[in-house]
Amino acid sequence: MPTTTPDIHKAMFMELIMMLSSSAMQQLGKIINPMTGKTEIQLEAAQATIDMVEMLDAKTKGNLDQEEERLIKNILTSLRMNYVETAAATPAPPPTAPVAEKPVEPSPATNS
């Protein structure tokens, strides 16, 4: 039986949410980065990815079936909890000292 367009759209939507979830988990250091073979914590990138899932949740409000709604809500809950856990366990970067401005030397006076 051929797959209908709504079925394809549902599968693609769910795959998109799962890809964003995997990206955020990788950015939170919960999944190994396949390019480097290491876990890396990138809190700002993770927050941006979570914000993107939240945007999709808001923009699709009222247009999702029960399964899609449950998936996006569960993923958002999991990502938020993992973000808080990782942020609490990650030491804050040291504050950077302000760059001292080079003093402006007076220009030599010109005698006219």
Secondary structure, 3 states (H helix, E strand, C coil): CCCCHHHHHHHHHHHHHHHHHHHHHHHECCCCECCCCECCECHHHHHHHHHHHHHHHHHCCCCCCHHHHHHHHHHHHHHHHHHHHHHHHCCCCCCCCCCCCCCCCCCCCCCC
